[in-house]
């Protein structure tokens, strides 16, 4: 599983958002997530995008595998 993430804000601080997409080992698209974060700093958006993508992937694995 590969995950690409990005977080950004229009200023510092300003409206921020993040997004992530997931692909399997063959490069096939497996899903994506995106969320508005409200007024945040750009570094916060970048770091939170990474953390939330890991949490989302962990949650999905629990559902699919039944761990």
C-alpha positions in Angstrom: 0.0 0.0 0.0 1.3 3.4 -0.9 -0.1 6.7 0.4 0.6 10.2 -1.0 -0.4 13.0 1.3 -0.5 16.8 1.1 -1.6 19.6 3.4 -1.7 23.3 2.6 -3.0 26.6 3.8 -3.6 29.8 1.8 -1.6 31.9 4.3 0.0 31.5 7.7 -2.4 31.0 9.4 -5.3 30.8 7.1 -7.9 28.3 5.7 -6.2 24.9 5.5 -7.0 21.4 4.1 -5.4 18.1 3.6 -5.8 15.1 1.2 -4.4 11.7 0.8 -4.7 9.0 -1.9 -4.0 5.3 -1.5 -2.7 2.8 -4.1 -1.8 -0.9 -3.9 1.4 -2.5 -4.9 0.5 -2.6 -8.5 -0.3 1.2 -8.6 -4.1 0.7 -8.7 -6.1 3.4 -7.0 -7.6 2.1 -3.7 -9.2 5.3 -2.2 -8.7 8.8 -1.1 -9.7 11.2 1.7 -9.8 15.0 2.0 -10.8 17.3 4.8 -11.0 21.0 5.5 -9.0 21.8 8.7 -10.3 25.4 9.3 -7.8 28.1 10.1 -4.4 26.5 10.7 -0.7 27.0 9.9 0.7 25.2 6.8 3.1 23.1 8.8 0.2 21.9 10.9 -1.7 20.9 7.8 1.2 19.0 6.4 1.9 17.1 9.6 -1.7 16.4 10.3 -2.2 15.0 6.7 0.5 12.4 7.5 -1.0 11.4 10.9 -4.6 11.2 9.6 -3.6 9.1 6.6 -2.0 6.6 8.8 -5.0 6.5 11.1 -7.3 6.1 8.1 -5.2 3.2 6.7 -5.1 1.5 10.1 -8.9 1.8 10.4 -9.5 0.4 6.9 -7.2 -2.6 7.6 -9.1 -3.4 10.7 -12.4 -3.5 8.8 -11.1 -5.5 5.8 -8.9 -7.9 7.6 -11.0 -8.1 10.8 -8.1 -7.5 13.2 
